[in-house]
Amino acid sequence: MANMTLVKTPMPEQDPKVRARNFQEVAIGYTAEMAIEEANRCLGCKNPKCVEGCPVNVRIPEFIKKIQEGDFKAAYEIVTSTNALPALSGRVCPQESQCECRCVRGVKGEPVAIGRLERFVADWYRENVNAMPEKVESNGIKVAVVGSGPAGLTCASDLAKRGYQVTVFEALHTAGGVLVYGIPEFRLPKAIVANEVAKLVSQGVEVMTNMVIGRVLTIDELFEMGYKAVFVGSGAGLPMFMNIPGESLVGVMSANEYLTRTNLMKAYDDSYDTPIIKSKAVAVVGGGNVAMDAARCAMRLGADNVYVVYRRGEAEMPARAEEKHHAKEEGIEFKTLCNPVEIIGDENGRVCGMKCIRMELGEPDASGRRRPIEVPDSEFILDVDTVIMSLGTNPNPLIRSTTPGLETNRKGGLIVNEKEMTTRDGVFAGGDAVTGAATVILAMGAGKKGAAAIDEYLKNK
């Protein structure tokens, strides 16, 4: 029976005051009853616009129909026919600006909670079935995948399903890329990422860690070892800074470093001897999802005051509405229309404050957003002992600089054609290594497209 309620079935969550001091997952997830209730809000459109909004083209009405029927296993199988990582995308994908914004139920109310339902079926399958996929018969053709983030994992999975002999080369000691070093445990438990990597291995994919391509091996050496194609999904791990006075002080770091120490190196766990500054007052400069992650981690690591400093207004922040809402609930203060001009140090060279200036929004710039303009004589001091810069990241130049024939754009992203091939024959790329920092689901879409392009290339060759 159709559920014509105008609002989504609420997602159970930890109490904000409790979760602000722990790293357990914030959203607890739907029960089976909640999932069926929400699934019944779907009208099963004959021309589903929601599918068009999904970068990996999940067959949304079909899997939701199976939830309505209580056949969660079938729902999972439908999702994974196009999406290799539903437990991940169901948690961190910005559905509100993709599939859900196309949902007709959103015209007169809230759209169907597609992301929550995708997460539900993935979690249900892991907890009740968790069958590892079988390895298909190998065609004997070797393909290398550089990077084990969402683009690399998706590309490797799709290639393995086609029979290719795939090796994933990961620079860090744990597979998962940004999924393990960048996204906090309270948003994406690392056990879930490990389970997805285990499924990849069961498909016959070899995962090699501590392999920095460009140092341990070059792209040319991979070809010499018998790999017939290479997919570069190495992400964008090179942080950006403001180049203002005081950025070299002790207590200033990139969000990339801060999150890596917190997540991958488990600074939140006292059984790990991970060096990290335990701050009392933290300023996070930036307004994206990474800024929200860094701010919320700082609160959980014991800070009394955490500020998000952003030069535009809250409406212009690129972070997901859900992430901003959770951050505010947890006591994080937003300092919008403010911009740092100097970081102040004490006699020991440590951060003791940050000088900011107030901003106002002028006419739109080239990006279409209103340009922030300084307000004269509006400077003030923010009392902080740590400053985390979350201004975006660019691709690391290591692979480009060690691979003749690879061309990049002005921000260091690899240039690819419509088939995801770079300017070097046989070398494909996708995800943040091409676009710069973007979303997990867009990287997955690029990995999927890259696998199909490699398959076509090798068959033609």
DRENDO-1510 file (C-alpha; in Angstrom, 1 decimal, always signed):
<recs>
REC; n; res; u; v; w
REC; 1; MET; +0.0; +0.0; +0.0 .
REC; 2; ALA; +1.4; +3.4; -1.0 .
REC; 3; ASN; +2.7; +5.6; +1.7 .
REC; 4; MET; +1.8; +9.2; +0.8 .
REC; 5; THR; +3.5; +10.8; +3.8 .
REC; 6; LEU; +5.2; +14.0; +2.7 .
REC; 7; VAL; +8.3; +13.5; +4.8 .
REC; 8; LYS; +11.0; +10.8; +4.8 .
REC; 9; THR; +10.9; +8.1; +7.5 .
REC; 10; PRO; +13.3; +9.6; +10.1 .
REC; 11; MET; +16.8; +8.0; +10.4 .
REC; 12; PRO; +17.6; +6.9; +14.0 .
REC; 13; GLU; +20.8; +8.7; +15.2 .
REC; 14; GLN; +22.9; +9.0; +18.3 .
REC; 15; ASP; +22.1; +11.9; +20.6 .
REC; 16; PRO; +24.2; +14.9; +19.6 .
REC; 17; LYS; +25.7; +15.4; +23.0 .
REC; 18; VAL; +26.8; +11.8; +23.2 .
REC; 19; ARG; +28.1; +11.3; +19.7 .
REC; 20; ALA; +30.1; +14.6; +19.8 .
REC; 21; ARG; +32.6; +12.8; +22.1 .
REC; 22; ASN; +32.8; +9.4; +20.4 .
REC; 23; PHE; +33.7; +8.0; +17.0 .
REC; 24; GLN; +30.8; +5.5; +16.7 .
REC; 25; GLU; +28.6; +5.9; +13.6 .
REC; 26; VAL; +26.2; +8.9; +13.9 .
REC; 27; ALA; +23.3; +7.4; +11.8 .
REC; 28; ILE; +22.2; +4.1; +13.2 .
REC; 29; GLY; +20.3; +3.0; +10.1 .
REC; 30; TYR; +16.7; +1.8; +9.3 .
REC; 31; THR; +15.1; -1.3; +10.7 .
REC; 32; ALA; +13.4; -3.6; +8.2 .
REC; 33; GLU; +10.1; -2.1; +9.1 .
REC; 34; MET; +11.4; +1.5; +8.6 .
REC; 35; ALA; +12.9; +0.5; +5.2 .
REC; 36; ILE; +9.6; -1.0; +4.0 .
REC; 37; GLU; +7.7; +2.0; +5.3 .
REC; 38; GLU; +10.0; +4.4; +3.4 .
REC; 39; ALA; +10.1; +2.2; +0.3 .
REC; 40; ASN; +6.3; +2.4; +0.1 .
REC; 41; ARG; +6.7; +6.1; -0.5 .
REC; 42; CYS; +8.1; +5.3; -4.0 .
REC; 43; LEU; +5.6; +5.6; -6.8 .
REC; 44; GLY; +7.5; +3.3; -9.1 .
REC; 45; CYS; +7.6; +5.8; -12.0 .
REC; 46; LYS; +7.6; +4.4; -15.5 .
REC; 47; ASN; +10.1; +7.0; -16.5 .
REC; 48; PRO; +12.3; +7.2; -13.4 .
REC; 49; LYS; +14.2; +10.5; -13.4 .
REC; 50; CYS; +16.0; +9.4; -10.3 .
REC; 51; VAL; +18.1; +6.8; -12.3 .
REC; 52; GLU; +19.2; +9.6; -14.6 .
REC; 53; GLY; +20.6; +11.5; -11.6 .
REC; 54; CYS; +22.8; +8.6; -10.5 .
REC; 55; PRO; +26.4; +8.6; -11.7 .
REC; 56; VAL; +26.4; +4.7; -11.7 .
REC; 57; ASN; +22.8; +4.3; -12.9 .
REC; 58; VAL; +21.5; +2.2; -10.0 .
REC; 59; ARG; +18.1; +0.7; -11.0 .
REC; 60; ILE; +16.4; +2.6; -8.2 .
REC; 61; PRO; +12.7; +1.8; -8.7 .
REC; 62; GLU; +13.5; -1.9; -9.2 .
REC; 63; PHE; +15.5; -2.3; -5.9 .
REC; 64; ILE; +13.0; -0.3; -4.0 .
REC; 65; LYS; +10.2; -2.5; -5.3 .
REC; 66; LYS; +12.0; -5.5; -3.8 .
REC; 67; ILE; +12.2; -3.7; -0.5 .
REC; 68; GLN; +8.5; -3.2; -0.6 .
REC; 69; GLU; +8.1; -6.9; -1.1 .
REC; 70; GLY; +10.5; -7.7; +1.8 .
REC; 71; ASP; +13.0; -9.4; -0.5 .
REC; 72; PHE; +16.1; -7.6; +0.7 .
REC; 73; LYS; +18.5; -10.1; -0.9 .
REC; 74; ALA; +17.1; -9.4; -4.4 .
REC; 75; ALA; +17.2; -5.7; -3.7 .
REC; 76; TYR; +20.9; -5.9; -2.9 .
REC; 77; GLU; +21.5; -7.9; -6.1 .
REC; 78; ILE; +19.8; -5.3; -8.2 .
REC; 79; VAL; +21.8; -2.5; -6.6 .
REC; 80; THR; +25.1; -4.3; -7.1 .
REC; 81; SER; +24.4; -5.1; -10.7 .
REC; 82; THR; +25.6; -1.5; -11.4 .
REC; 83; ASN; +27.0; -0.3; -8.1 .
REC; 84; ALA; +30.0; -2.2; -6.6 .
REC; 85; LEU; +30.0; -0.3; -3.3 .
REC; 86; PRO; +26.5; +0.4; -2.1 .
REC; 87; ALA; +27.3; +0.4; +1.6 .
REC; 88; LEU; +29.7; +3.2; +0.9 .
REC; 89; SER; +27.7; +5.3; -1.5 .
REC; 90; GLY; +24.6; +4.8; +0.7 .
REC; 91; ARG; +26.4; +6.6; +3.4 .
REC; 92; VAL; +28.5; +9.3; +1.8 .
REC; 93; CYS; +26.9; +10.0; -1.6 .
REC; 94; PRO; +25.2; +13.5; -1.9 .
REC; 95; GLN; +21.9; +11.9; -3.0 .
REC; 96; GLU; +20.1; +15.2; -2.3 .
REC; 97; SER; +21.8; +16.8; -5.4 .
REC; 98; GLN; +21.7; +13.7; -7.6 .
REC; 99; CYS; +19.0; +10.9; -7.6 .
REC; 100; GLU; +16.8; +12.3; -4.8 .
REC; 101; CYS; +16.6; +15.8; -6.4 .
REC; 102; ARG; +15.0; +14.2; -9.5 .
REC; 103; CYS; +12.4; +12.2; -7.4 .
REC; 104; VAL; +8.8; +13.3; -8.2 .
REC; 105; ARG; +7.8; +12.9; -4.5 .
REC; 106; GLY; +10.1; +15.9; -3.9 .
REC; 107; VAL; +7.7; +18.2; -5.8 .
REC; 108; LYS; +5.2; +18.4; -2.9 .
REC; 109; GLY; +7.3; +17.2; +0.0 .
REC; 110; GLU; +10.5; +15.3; +0.6 .
REC; 111; PRO; +11.9; +12.9; -2.0 .
REC; 112; VAL; +12.1; +9.2; -1.3 .
REC; 113; ALA; +15.2; +8.5; +1.0 .
REC; 114; ILE; +17.0; +6.6; -1.8 .
REC; 115; GLY; +20.4; +6.8; -0.1 .
REC; 116; ARG; +19.1; +5.5; +3.2 .
REC; 117; LEU; +17.4; +2.6; +1.4 .
REC; 118; GLU; +20.6; +1.7; -0.5 .
REC; 119; ARG; +22.5; +1.7; +2.8 .
REC; 120; PHE; +19.8; -0.5; +4.4 .
REC; 121; VAL; +20.0; -3.3; +1.7 .
REC; 122; ALA; +23.8; -3.2; +1.8 .
REC; 123; ASP; +23.9; -3.5; +5.6 .
REC; 124; TRP; +21.2; -6.1; +5.6 .
REC; 125; TYR; +23.2; -8.3; +3.1 .
REC; 126; ARG; +26.5; -7.9; +5.0 .
REC; 127; GLU; +24.9; -8.8; +8.3 .
REC; 128; ASN; +22.7; -11.7; +7.1 .
REC; 129; VAL; +24.4; -13.2; +4.0 .
REC; 130; ASN; +27.7; -11.6; +3.2 .
REC; 131; ALA; +28.5; -14.1; +0.5 .
REC; 132; MET; +31.8; -13.3; -1.2 .
REC; 133; PRO; +31.5; -13.1; -5.0 .
REC; 134; GLU; +33.0; -15.9; -7.1 .
REC; 135; LYS; +36.0; -15.4; -9.3 .
REC; 136; VAL; +35.1; -15.6; -13.0 .
REC; 137; GLU; +37.3; -17.5; -15.5 .
REC; 138; SER; +40.4; -15.4; -16.2 .
REC; 139; ASN; +41.2; -14.3; -19.8 .
REC; 140; GLY; +44.9; -14.0; -18.8 .
REC; 141; ILE; +45.2; -10.3; -19.6 .
REC; 142; LYS; +46.8; -8.2; -16.9 .
REC; 143; VAL; +45.6; -4.7; -16.0 .
REC; 144; ALA; +47.1; -2.5; -13.3 .
REC; 145; VAL; +44.9; -0.1; -11.2 .
REC; 146; VAL; +46.8; +2.6; -9.3 .
REC; 147; GLY; +45.0; +3.6; -6.2 .
REC; 148; SER; +42.4; +1.8; -4.1 .
REC; 149; GLY; +39.9; +4.6; -3.5 .
REC; 150; PRO; +36.4; +4.6; -4.9 .
REC; 151; ALA; +37.5; +5.0; -8.5 .
REC; 152; GLY; +40.2; +2.3; -8.3 .
REC; 153; LEU; +38.0; -0.2; -6.4 .
REC; 154; THR; +35.1; +0.2; -8.8 .
REC; 155; CYS; +37.3; -0.1; -11.9 .
REC; 156; ALA; +39.1; -3.2; -10.5 .
REC; 157; SER; +35.8; -4.9; -9.6 .
REC; 158; ASP; +34.2; -4.3; -13.0 .
REC; 159; LEU; +37.4; -5.5; -14.8 .
REC; 160; ALA; +37.5; -8.6; -12.6 .
REC; 161; LYS; +33.9; -9.4; -13.5 .
REC; 162; ARG; +35.0; -9.3; -17.2 .
REC; 163; GLY; +37.8; -11.8; -16.6 .
REC; 164; TYR; +40.8; -9.6; -16.4 .
REC; 165; GLN; +43.8; -10.3; -14.1 .
REC; 166; VAL; +43.8; -7.2; -12.0 .
REC; 167; THR; +46.4; -5.8; -9.6 .
REC; 168; VAL; +45.6; -2.8; -7.4 .
REC; 169; PHE; +48.6; -0.8; -6.3 .
REC; 170; GLU; +48.0; +1.2; -3.1 .
REC; 171; ALA; +50.5; +3.8; -1.7 .
REC; 172; LEU; +49.4; +3.5; +1.9 .
REC; 173; HIS; +49.5; +0.4; +4.2 .
REC; 174; THR; +45.8; -0.1; +4.1 .
REC; 175; ALA; +43.5; -0.4; +1.0 .
REC; 176; GLY; +40.6; +2.1; +0.6 .
REC; 177; GLY; +42.2; +5.4; -0.3 .
REC; 178; VAL; +40.1; +8.4; +0.9 .
REC; 179; LEU; +37.5; +6.0; +2.3 .
REC; 180; VAL; +40.0; +5.0; +5.0 .
REC; 181; TYR; +42.2; +8.1; +5.5 .
REC; 182; GLY; +39.8; +10.9; +4.7 .
REC; 183; ILE; +36.2; +10.0; +5.8 .
REC; 184; PRO; +35.9; +9.6; +9.6 .
REC; 185; GLU; +34.7; +6.4; +11.4 .
REC; 186; PHE; +31.5; +8.1; +12.6 .
REC; 187; ARG; +30.5; +8.6; +8.9 .
REC; 188; LEU; +31.9; +5.4; +7.4 .
REC; 189; PRO; +33.1; +2.6; +9.6 .
REC; 190; LYS; +36.3; +1.2; +8.4 .
REC; 191; ALA; +35.1; -2.4; +8.9 .
REC; 192; ILE; +32.7; -1.8; +6.0 .
REC; 193; VAL; +35.5; -0.6; +3.7 .
REC; 194; ALA; +37.5; -3.7; +4.6 .
REC; 195; ASN; +34.6; -5.9; +3.8 .
REC; 196; GLU; +34.3; -4.4; +0.3 .
REC; 197; VAL; +38.0; -4.9; -0.2 .
REC; 198; ALA; +37.6; -8.5; +0.8 .
REC; 199; LYS; +34.9; -9.0; -1.8 .
REC; 200; LEU; +37.4; -7.6; -4.4 .
REC; 201; VAL; +40.0; -10.1; -3.4 .
REC; 202; SER; +37.5; -12.9; -3.6 .
REC; 203; GLN; +37.0; -11.9; -7.3 .
REC; 204; GLY; +40.7; -12.6; -7.9 .
REC; 205; VAL; +42.0; -9.1; -7.6 .
REC; 206; GLU; +45.5; -8.8; -6.1 .
REC; 207; VAL; +45.8; -5.8; -3.7 .
REC; 208; MET; +49.4; -4.6; -3.1 .
REC; 209; THR; +49.9; -2.0; -0.4 .
REC; 210; ASN; +52.9; +0.2; +0.3 .
REC; 211; MET; +53.3; +0.6; -3.5 .
REC; 212; VAL; +54.0; +4.2; -4.4 .
REC; 213; ILE; +53.7; +4.3; -8.1 .
REC; 214; GLY; +56.3; +6.8; -9.4 .
REC; 215; ARG; +58.7; +5.7; -6.7 .
REC; 216; VAL; +58.6; +1.9; -6.1 .
REC; 217; LEU; +57.5; +1.3; -9.7 .
REC; 218; THR; +56.8; +3.6; -12.6 .
REC; 219; ILE; +54.0; +3.3; -15.2 .
REC; 220; ASP; +56.6; +2.3; -17.8 .
REC; 221; GLU; +57.8; -0.5; -15.5 .
REC; 222; LEU; +54.2; -1.8; -15.1 .
REC; 223; PHE; +53.9; -2.2; -18.9 .
REC; 224; GLU; +57.3; -3.9; -18.9 .
REC; 225; MET; +55.9; -6.4; -16.3 .
REC; 226; GLY; +53.2; -7.4; -18.7 .
REC; 227; TYR; +50.3; -5.2; -17.8 .
REC; 228; LYS; +48.4; -4.3; -21.0 .
REC; 229; ALA; +46.6; -1.3; -19.6 .
REC; 230; VAL; +46.8; +1.0; -16.5 .
REC; 231; PHE; +44.0; +2.9; -14.8 .
REC; 232; VAL; +45.2; +5.8; -12.6 .
REC; 233; GLY; +42.8; +6.4; -9.7 .
REC; 234; SER; +45.3; +7.9; -7.4 .
REC; 235; GLY; +43.0; +10.7; -6.1 .
REC; 236; ALA; +43.9; +14.2; -5.1 .
REC; 237; GLY; +46.0; +14.3; -2.0 .
REC; 238; LEU; +48.0; +17.5; -2.4 .
REC; 239; PRO; +46.6; +20.1; +0.0 .
REC; 240; MET; +46.2; +23.8; -0.7 .
REC; 241; PHE; +47.1; +26.6; +1.6 .
REC; 242; MET; +46.3; +30.4; +1.8 .
REC; 243; ASN; +49.9; +31.7; +1.9 .
REC; 244; ILE; +49.2; +34.1; +4.7 .
REC; 245; PRO; +51.6; +35.1; +7.5 .
REC; 246; GLY; +51.9; +32.4; +10.2 .
REC; 247; GLU; +51.0; +29.3; +8.2 .
REC; 248; SER; +54.4; +27.8; +9.2 .
REC; 249; LEU; +53.6; +27.9; +12.9 .
REC; 250; VAL; +53.3; +24.8; +15.0 .
REC; 251; GLY; +49.6; +24.0; +15.2 .
REC; 252; VAL; +48.8; +24.7; +11.5 .
REC; 253; MET; +48.1; +21.7; +9.3 .
REC; 254; SER; +46.1; +20.6; +6.3 .
REC; 255; ALA; +42.8; +18.8; +6.8 .
REC; 256; ASN; +44.3; +16.0; +4.8 .
REC; 257; GLU; +47.0; +15.4; +7.4 .
REC; 258; TYR; +44.7; +15.9; +10.3 .
REC; 259; LEU; +42.1; +13.4; +9.0 .
REC; 260; THR; +44.8; +10.9; +8.0 .
REC; 261; ARG; +46.2; +10.9; +11.6 .
REC; 262; THR; +42.8; +10.7; +13.0 .
REC; 263; ASN; +41.3; +8.0; +10.7 .
REC; 264; LEU; +44.0; +5.9; +9.1 .
REC; 265; MET; +46.4; +6.2; +12.1 .
REC; 266; LYS; +43.6; +6.0; +14.6 .
REC; 267; ALA; +44.6; +9.0; +16.8 .
REC; 268; TYR; +41.2; +8.7; +18.5 .
REC; 269; ASP; +42.1; +5.3; +19.9 .
REC; 270; ASP; +44.4; +5.5; +23.0 .
REC; 271; SER; +45.9; +2.1; +22.2 .
REC; 272; TYR; +47.6; +3.7; +19.1 .
REC; 273; ASP; +50.6; +5.9; +19.7 .
REC; 274; THR; +49.7; +8.4; +17.0 .
REC; 275; PRO; +51.1; +12.0; +17.4 .
REC; 276; ILE; +48.3; +14.6; +17.1 .
REC; 277; ILE; +47.7; +17.9; +18.7 .
REC; 278; LYS; +45.0; +17.6; +21.3 .
REC; 279; SER; +43.5; +21.1; +21.0 .
REC; 280; LYS; +41.3; +23.2; +23.1 .
REC; 281; ALA; +40.2; +25.7; +20.5 .
REC; 282; VAL; +40.3; +24.8; +16.8 .
REC; 283; ALA; +39.6; +26.9; +13.6 .
REC; 284; VAL; +38.8; +24.9; +10.5 .
REC; 285; VAL; +39.1; +27.1; +7.4 .
REC; 286; GLY; +36.8; +26.1; +4.6 .
REC; 287; GLY; +33.2; +25.1; +4.0 .
REC; 288; GLY; +33.2; +21.7; +2.3 .
REC; 289; ASN; +32.5; +18.2; +3.5 .
REC; 290; VAL; +36.2; +17.8; +4.4 .
REC; 291; ALA; +36.0; +20.9; +6.6 .
REC; 292; MET; +32.9; +19.4; +8.4 .
REC; 293; ASP; +34.8; +16.1; +8.9 .
REC; 294; ALA; +37.8; +17.9; +10.3 .
REC; 295; ALA; +35.7; +20.1; +12.6 .
REC; 296; ARG; +33.7; +17.2; +13.9 .
REC; 297; CYS; +36.9; +15.1; +14.5 .
REC; 298; ALA; +38.4; +18.0; +16.5 .
REC; 299; MET; +35.3; +18.1; +18.7 .
REC; 300; ARG; +35.6; +14.4; +19.3 .
REC; 301; LEU; +39.3; +14.6; +20.1 .
REC; 302; GLY; +38.5; +16.9; +23.1 .
REC; 303; ALA; +38.3; +20.5; +21.8 .
REC; 304; ASP; +36.1; +22.8; +23.9 .
REC; 305; ASN; +35.5; +25.2; +21.0 .
REC; 306; VAL; +35.5; +24.4; +17.3 .
REC; 307; TYR; +34.9; +27.1; +14.6 .
REC; 308; VAL; +34.3; +26.6; +10.9 .
REC; 309; VAL; +35.6; +29.8; +9.2 .
REC; 310; TYR; +34.2; +30.4; +5.7 .
REC; 311; ARG; +34.5; +33.5; +3.6 .
REC; 312; ARG; +31.0; +33.2; +2.1 .
REC; 313; GLY; +27.6; +32.7; +3.7 .
REC; 314; GLU; +26.3; +29.4; +5.0 .
REC; 315; ALA; +24.0; +29.1; +1.9 .
REC; 316; GLU; +27.1; +29.1; -0.3 .
REC; 317; MET; +28.9; +26.4; +1.6 .
REC; 318; PRO; +29.5; +23.3; -0.6 .
REC; 319; ALA; +29.1; +20.9; +2.3 .
REC; 320; ARG; +26.1; +18.7; +2.3 .
REC; 321; ALA; +23.1; +20.1; +4.3 .
REC; 322; GLU; +23.2; +16.9; +6.5 .
REC; 323; GLU; +26.8; +17.4; +7.4 .
REC; 324; LYS; +26.3; +21.1; +8.3 .
REC; 325; HIS; +23.2; +20.1; +10.4 .
REC; 326; HIS; +25.1; +17.4; +12.3 .
REC; 327; ALA; +28.0; +19.7; +12.9 .
REC; 328; LYS; +25.8; +22.4; +14.4 .
REC; 329; GLU; +24.0; +19.8; +16.6 .
REC; 330; GLU; +27.3; +18.8; +18.0 .
REC; 331; GLY; +28.2; +22.3; +19.1 .
REC; 332; ILE; +30.4; +23.5; +16.2 .
REC; 333; GLU; +30.2; +27.2; +15.6 .
REC; 334; PHE; +30.0; +28.6; +12.1 .
REC; 335; LYS; +32.0; +31.8; +11.5 .
REC; 336; THR; +30.6; +32.7; +8.0 .
REC; 337; LEU; +31.5; +35.8; +6.0 .
REC; 338; CYS; +34.9; +35.8; +7.7 .
REC; 339; ASN; +38.3; +35.2; +6.1 .
REC; 340; PRO; +41.7; +34.7; +7.9 .
REC; 341; VAL; +44.4; +37.2; +7.1 .
REC; 342; GLU; +47.1; +36.1; +9.6 .
REC; 343; ILE; +47.8; +33.3; +12.0 .
REC; 344; ILE; +49.3; +34.6; +15.3 .
REC; 345; GLY; +52.0; +32.7; +17.2 .
REC; 346; ASP; +53.4; +32.9; +20.8 .
REC; 347; GLU; +57.0; +33.1; +21.8 .
REC; 348; ASN; +57.4; +29.4; +21.3 .
REC; 349; GLY; +56.3; +29.5; +17.7 .
REC; 350; ARG; +52.9; +27.9; +18.4 .
REC; 351; VAL; +49.5; +29.1; +17.3 .
REC; 352; CYS; +47.7; +31.3; +19.8 .
REC; 353; GLY; +45.2; +33.1; +17.6 .
REC; 354; MET; +44.0; +33.9; +14.1 .
REC; 355; LYS; +43.3; +37.3; +12.8 .
REC; 356; CYS; +40.2; +37.4; +10.5 .
REC; 357; ILE; +38.4; +40.1; +8.5 .
REC; 358; ARG; +34.7; +40.2; +7.9 .
REC; 359; MET; +33.4; +39.8; +4.4 .
REC; 360; GLU; +30.3; +40.7; +2.4 .
REC; 361; LEU; +29.1; +39.2; -0.9 .
REC; 362; GLY; +29.4; +41.2; -4.1 .
REC; 363; GLU; +28.6; +40.4; -7.7 .
REC; 364; PRO; +29.0; +36.8; -9.0 .
REC; 365; ASP; +32.4; +35.7; -10.1 .
REC; 366; ALA; +33.4; +33.3; -12.9 .
REC; 367; SER; +32.1; +30.3; -10.9 .
REC; 368; GLY; +28.7; +31.9; -10.6 .
REC; 369; ARG; +28.9; +32.4; -6.9 .
REC; 370; ARG; +28.9; +35.9; -5.4 .
REC; 371; ARG; +32.4; +37.1; -4.8 .
REC; 372; PRO; +33.4; +37.8; -1.2 .
REC; 373; ILE; +34.7; +41.3; -0.5 .
REC; 374; GLU; +36.5; +42.5; +2.6 .
REC; 375; VAL; +34.7; +44.9; +4.9 .
REC; 376; PRO; +37.1; +47.7; +5.8 .
REC; 377; ASP; +38.2; +48.1; +9.5 .
REC; 378; SER; +36.4; +44.8; +10.5 .
REC; 379; GLU; +39.4; +42.7; +11.7 .
REC; 380; PHE; +39.0; +40.6; +14.9 .
REC; 381; ILE; +41.0; +38.0; +16.7 .
REC; 382; LEU; +39.8; +34.4; +17.1 .
REC; 383; ASP; +41.4; +32.7; +20.1 .
REC; 384; VAL; +42.5; +29.3; +18.9 .
REC; 385; ASP; +45.5; +27.0; +19.4 .
REC; 386; THR; +45.1; +25.0; +16.2 .
REC; 387; VAL; +44.3; +26.0; +12.6 .
REC; 388; ILE; +43.2; +23.3; +10.0 .
REC; 389; MET; +43.3; +24.4; +6.4 .
REC; 390; SER; +40.5; +22.7; +4.3 .
REC; 391; LEU; +40.8; +24.7; +1.1 .
REC; 392; GLY; +40.7; +21.8; -1.3 .
REC; 393; THR; +43.3; +19.4; -2.8 .
REC; 394; ASN; +45.0; +18.9; -6.2 .
REC; 395; PRO; +46.4; +15.7; -7.7 .
REC; 396; ASN; +49.9; +14.8; -6.6 .
REC; 397; PRO; +52.4; +15.4; -9.4 .
REC; 398; LEU; +54.4; +12.2; -8.8 .
REC; 399; ILE; +52.8; +10.0; -11.5 .
REC; 400; ARG; +52.8; +12.9; -14.0 .
REC; 401; SER; +56.4; +13.7; -13.4 .
REC; 402; THR; +57.6; +10.1; -13.8 .
REC; 403; THR; +55.5; +9.2; -16.8 .
REC; 404; PRO; +56.6; +10.6; -20.2 .
REC; 405; GLY; +53.6; +11.6; -22.4 .
REC; 406; LEU; +51.1; +12.3; -19.7 .
REC; 407; GLU; +49.6; +15.8; -20.0 .
REC; 408; THR; +47.7; +17.6; -17.2 .
REC; 409; ASN; +45.6; +20.7; -16.8 .
REC; 410; ARG; +46.7; +23.8; -14.9 .
REC; 411; LYS; +45.6; +22.2; -11.6 .
REC; 412; GLY; +47.5; +19.0; -12.2 .
REC; 413; GLY; +44.6; +16.8; -13.2 .
REC; 414; LEU; +45.3; +14.2; -15.9 .
REC; 415; ILE; +43.8; +15.1; -19.2 .
REC; 416; VAL; +41.5; +12.3; -20.6 .
REC; 417; ASN; +39.3; +11.9; -23.6 .
REC; 418; GLU; +35.7; +10.8; -23.7 .
REC; 419; LYS; +36.9; +7.2; -23.2 .
REC; 420; GLU; +38.9; +8.1; -20.0 .
REC; 421; MET; +42.2; +7.5; -21.8 .
REC; 422; THR; +45.0; +10.0; -21.0 .
REC; 423; THR; +47.4; +11.4; -23.6 .
REC; 424; ARG; +49.5; +8.3; -23.1 .
REC; 425; ASP; +48.3; +5.2; -25.0 .
REC; 426; GLY; +47.0; +2.4; -22.7 .
REC; 427; VAL; +46.9; +4.7; -19.7 .
REC; 428; PHE; +43.4; +5.6; -18.4 .
REC; 429; ALA; +42.4; +7.7; -15.5 .
REC; 430; GLY; +39.4; +8.8; -13.5 .
REC; 431; GLY; +38.1; +10.3; -10.3 .
REC; 432; ASP; +40.0; +13.0; -8.3 .
REC; 433; ALA; +43.2; +12.3; -10.3 .
REC; 434; VAL; +41.4; +13.9; -13.2 .
REC; 435; THR; +38.8; +16.3; -11.7 .
REC; 436; GLY; +40.5; +17.3; -8.5 .
REC; 437; ALA; +38.7; +16.7; -5.2 .
REC; 438; ALA; +35.1; +15.7; -5.9 .
REC; 439; THR; +32.6; +13.2; -4.5 .
REC; 440; VAL; +32.9; +9.4; -3.9 .
REC; 441; ILE; +30.1; +8.6; -6.2 .
REC; 442; LEU; +31.5; +10.6; -9.1 .
REC; 443; ALA; +34.8; +8.8; -8.6 .
REC; 444; MET; +32.9; +5.5; -8.7 .
REC; 445; GLY; +31.2; +6.5; -11.9 .
REC; 446; ALA; +34.6; +7.3; -13.4 .
REC; 447; GLY; +36.0; +4.0; -12.4 .
REC; 448; LYS; +33.0; +2.2; -14.0 .
REC; 449; LYS; +33.5; +4.2; -17.2 .
REC; 450; GLY; +37.2; +3.5; -17.1 .
REC; 451; ALA; +36.7; -0.3; -16.8 .
REC; 452; ALA; +34.4; -0.3; -19.8 .
REC; 453; ALA; +36.8; +1.8; -21.8 .
REC; 454; ILE; +39.8; -0.5; -21.0 .
REC; 455; ASP; +37.7; -3.5; -21.9 .
REC; 456; GLU; +36.9; -2.0; -25.3 .
REC; 457; TYR; +40.5; -0.9; -25.8 .
REC; 458; LEU; +42.0; -4.3; -25.1 .
REC; 459; LYS; +39.5; -6.1; -27.2 .
REC; 460; ASN; +40.1; -3.9; -30.2 .
REC; 461; LYS; +43.9; -4.1; -29.7 .
</recs>
